[in-house]
Amino acid sequence: MTLVLPAATPRLRFREMTEADLPDIATLELGGSRGPTGWIEWNRSNYADHGFGLWIIETHSGEFVGDCGLTMQEVEGEWLVEAGWHVRSSLRRQGYAAEAAAAVVEAARGAGIDHLIAIIRPDNVASQGVAAKIGLALEREVHKNGGPALVFGADLTLNQTSALEREPLVVGAGSHDQYAVREATEADADQMAVVEALARQILVQEGVDLNALTAPQGFQEATSWTLALALIHR
């Protein structure tokens, strides 16, 4: 079985989790009852059974950041693919979780996964923000593993450019624009959230600091005005 592995990003790379990662895994706040050793065993079993699991996240210099990836989760009697992520407490608030999670979404899409979810506790506001940044929207509240949980999700097969009408548009010599642009409406909100998530993924791959995108100079780093447009209409 071919293993699904996220593509490297400007700051991060991903690899399989092994027994040698036990000291690093032990530093993460994982919750549950598996413990660090059981966590590694569970993920290696996932690799064999499903072709995916949680992967080790590290910087290109080899510093351990955390883990992220895809796992099968039961939600109200249905088995769904979940995107999950954990970042070392000392490295939080630096955008690593969103950067890694965006790469996981693209890996899931490349593997042909139709629907992706994230199960998040109501008090975990930070992870809810990450879910929103990668294009997942709140779908329902459930009871899981002894407490309430929010299920965020998105259809990965959704047409990501439906808010941009696919009509040829000549905008000048040398232009490579392929779309006629119309004003976004409330009816486009869900579609634009997906476009924004895709835009952010590409901007991360181009090395853009997402924290700077609220400032005018941030948009100057976008490689396409279409990406900047998607972010403006958030």
Secondary structure, DSSP 8 states (H G I E B T S, - for coil): ---------SSEEEE---GGGHHHHTTS---SSSHHHHHHHHHHHHHHHHS--EEEEEETT--EEEEEEEEEEEETTEEEEEEEEEE-GGGTTSSHHHHHHHHHHHHHHHTT--EEEEEE-TT-HHHHHHHHHTT-EEEEEEEETTEEEEEEEEETTS-TTTTSB------STT-----B-----GGGHHHHHHHHHHHHHHHHHTT--GGGTTSHHHHTT-S-HHHHHHHHT-
